[in-house]
Amino acid sequence: MNDVNDEIIGRCIGESTPSYVSFITKKMPKIGDYVIIEFDNKEVLGLITGLVRGNPSIDERIYDPDVVSRIKYFEGEDFYIRGIVRILGDVEKLQIPKTPPPPGTIIKRAKTGILKRIFQSDPRRSIIIGHLISNPDVPVAVDVNMMVSRHLAILAVTGAGKSNTVAVIVDELLRLGGCVLIFDMHSEYVGSKFNNGPVNVIPTNLNPRYLSLSEFLVLLNIPPKAYIQERYVRKAYKEVFDDIKKSGLTGDFLDAIFKKLEEYSKDEDISSSDRKSIVGAMNKVLDMKMKYEAILHGQTKHILHGIKLGAANVIDLGSVDEDLADVIVSHVLRTLLNSRKQFKRTGEGFPYPVFIILEEAHVLAPVDRQPLSKYWISRIAREGRKFGIGLCLVSQRPKIIDPNALSQANNMIILKLVEPGDQRHVQQASETLSDDLMAQLTSLNTGEAIVLGMMTKVPALVKIKKFDGSIIGQDIDIVGEWKKTNEEKKKELEEQMRDVKDIYESGDW
């Protein structure tokens, strides 16, 4: 797209403010077009956020379509365009002007050169995620430091392009040698291929001795109301760790907990109800060992040891139940935050920043429940900036994400959102999603997004670029899968018929 020098779109009309101005034109611009308004010796950038087409001779008071037809016959295609421009700031510093533009001020289309200067950034500190919808010649870059330190939310209905957006960001971060940790709720990224770095699948093995008491109680299935069981498990847990500090742990951690509980059950001074609760807790320890025997390993290193710099580190949660997924996420976030704090204080601990991607964030940080992961997501959302831990919340159901966690995401990539409840919830959590921008959410096409926050200088309507690697989470070709299966069955049947024919002709039957 070539620049058209001084292409005039229209002129300001009516009452304007330093933030919004109305204009009138005979040309047809597009919502999402960037414009320049010159006043007070400044070039001010604006974004067209609303358009109305009308004809002064054909208004709402006409009720006869024949009258409309006759007017159109005599007047032809005479119409006007009235629009709204959101003022984004002067092109030099992007500061909102202190005075509104006067009526009659000319509005011009923003030149490609100006837009490139605004939306491009230092390639050593930024990643390109796509281009402007209104101008494909303008790549849109986002500041990585701002994205990671101020957190990110990627929100959209199913099929609008969330997985592609995540893949683009991950691949671009790998180009910069970054560390990405993906909690993969549906095993989408396990077999993926990125262009700029490997996929490092981290086994979901947990050493029980590294679990916090809260995580331990979740896997034991001891709810808060079972306060007697919790009291004795808490006591056993503390005493086992005291023993570890004194002489180390020679056997299995769960066996040590079980033996402590068994000792308590044989105490003649406890009541029968307490003894019954202790026996119940002992059974739950045995159940925990059986249920999670493929996951819990007493000799395994801490899961943080599996994270690699320059790789897409994937923790596959697709095959675990919700309780275990909650514990794994909580466990990793808790220990990662504490380890980064230790590194900042002493130089020992997890040695580099990490960007954490939480798929299905509405499951891990729901508005109506209190899983362990929700607490640590909120902690990192509040504290992670100081210790180099960034969060990316990904969800197709934003209205059931905890608003405290969502509001800490100072950057958002919002693809198509249709449900009004989702829109309102997102707007309440965001300081920069205005009514005019929110009105665009239902009209976005697949792969188109509103990008806003501290990682970009001004809000942008962006076409996210197509990820050219591979992700398992991309939509399945349903018809193709049916066809493939039917062809395989047909081939198998033909082979069976040939075998029967050979046996019949050989006389071996």
Summary of the structure (lengths in Angstrom):
residues: 509
radius of gyration: 30.3
end to end distance: 75.9
largest distance: 104.6
contacts: 1592
relative contact order: 0.14
helix: 41%
strand: 22%
